[in-house]
Amino acid sequence: MYRVLLVDDEPLVRNDLRSLLDFRAHGFELCGEAQSADSALDMIGEQRPDVAILDVNMPGMNGVDLNRTIKQRYPAVQTIMLSSYDDYDYVRDCLKNGSVDYLLKHRLDKETLLAMLEKAVQAGKASEAAGEDDESSLFNVELVRSQIADLARGKAEAARELEGSIKRYGMYPQADLYAAAVLQIVPFLLLTESNTDVQTNRLVQQVVELMQQSLGDARERTAAYVEEGRIVVVFAMRERSEHAAASEAARSMSKLGHALEMYLNLKSIFAVGHVCNSLSQLGASCASAERALDATTQAANPNAERGKGTRESRVALTIEEQKQLLLAIERLDGQGAQRLIASVFEPLRGLPLHSHAVQMTVSELLHIGDKALKKGNRSPIGTTKDADRLPSRGELNRLGSVGELEKWLQSFYGVLLVLLKEHHATGSYSRHVSQAIGFILERYSDIVTLELAAGFIGLNASYLSRIFKDETQSTFSEYVNRVRVDAARRLLESGQYTIKQVSDQVGFSTHNYFFKVFKEVTGMTPQAYWNSLGDGKAAAKESVKYVE
């Protein structure tokens, strides 16, 4: 029987854990329960459990600090962390200090708990097989990875700390040369934007574990996650030739990229830093790999420097761009949305696909589109059926350039506006009336007549007129005028156009007729409506609120 200790300050949680699984039937025995870190340490000293399940959030010493203390005093005890909160800082600290895994209480079930206990047992067996009396058997790979990541970030003292761990754990034995390589998962921010921290961490773990499996023993070659889809690999080689060492590192990185694409469907790029003959130079090798990585992706575009200079300094849409995009969505103006997207991408085209500026700007465009899809519903929208018609987010992983990403977004917004038009037109209306409303929404800024709509649908004009009036309680021309006035109000609210420009854009034949119809529908003239908005300032404020 493997002995298990439960540590949580809430009796109800301990009871739930106790009753969630028939521990003995699966080869486990509950050897005790503790409600604080101090009592847990006392029990571990007495009971020597194989596994301790720890609550992260406890009064006094919390679970993160308790886990660190357990690993220092009782390294053979395997720990599983539990929390009510999805906090990446806790995840990182717990895994860095040797926990088997980090689980959320509200997602815990019998199967997951059993899987984690079995994982903890296997981790304990591996540690025992290595020999507990041998200091190198206590190899803390997560600590080393954290130090490598700090080295990649340029953190002070990281090189000294890493060198100390390498000597302590007997890493990179008989190595003559060293090199750092950097691998970037290209669409990482876009693929993980809707993930929780725990989900993102799971993906990172999968990536690092797969890479390490391909690399072999972490004491010989080590993969470490840095941030935002970027992983550093440290190579220690017995090659005497720097050229041969660099070639070997490049071949290994190519295999890693292939493995990520084959097994996790993740597109990646990589670069190898300069080869050095001292551990103290690893930081410089890592920096040269990062420079090479960005330079390689930019070299393919002759406008790289122009793009970098104009866009890298900001990574979000301007307020004006937000307003214009929202206005195009509200007007169901596909061409306007396309023009705005093209304008946004103009300075991005010279940047690497994986750059923070590109990823964050695209993320914001998708966020606005998703909110528009939810906000624009007059009948249920944002359903699975609607989502299935939009371009799949999974396609983002197969895109190879910023130009392809721009085309994908143009397609996304094109389908989005079609969906909004359809939902605007549908409801309790019959198919033919819905088609007529869709025709109006598509062409209201141009010439729209009953006869044109009837011909488009394939109906007799008088028949369409009758069913349209029966279902909408409006004549065809009255409905067209209401749509045009609604569009005019949005344009006035944007504060971007004069009244004359608005009249022209929404399809009225004369300005006098525009004034007449606008007053009939709203009860005030366009000028009075304009004045009531404070020259559009209030509307501009609302546009910003929409995307918050």
Secondary structure, 3 states (H helix, E strand, C coil): CEEEEEECCCHHHHHHHHHHCCCHHHCEEEEEEECCHHHHHHHHHHHCCCEEEEECCCCCCCHHHHHHHHHHHCCCCEEEEEECCCCHHHHHHHHHCCCCEEEEHHHCCHHHHHHHHHHHHHHHHHHHHHCCCCHHHHCCHHHHHHHHHHHHCCCCCHHHHHHHHHHHCCCCCCCCEEEEEEEEECCHHHHHCCCCHHHHHHHHHHHHHHHHHHHCCCCCEEEEEEECCEEEEEEEECCCCHHHHHHHHHHHHHHHHHHHHHHHCCCEEEEECCCECCHHHHHHHHHHHHHHHHHHHHHCCCCHHHHHHHHCCCCCCCHHHHHHHHHHHHCCCHHHHHHHHHHHHHHHCCCCCCCHHHHHHHHHHHHHHHHHHHHCCCCCCCCHHHHHHCCCHHHHHHCCCHHHHHHHHHHHHHHHHHHHHHHHHCCCCCHHHHHHHHHHHHHCCCCCCHHHHHHHHCCCHHHHHHHHHHHHCCCHHHHHHHHHHHHHHHHHHHCCCCHHHHHHHCCCCCHHHHHHHHHHHHCCCHHHHHHHCCCCHHHHHHHHHHCC
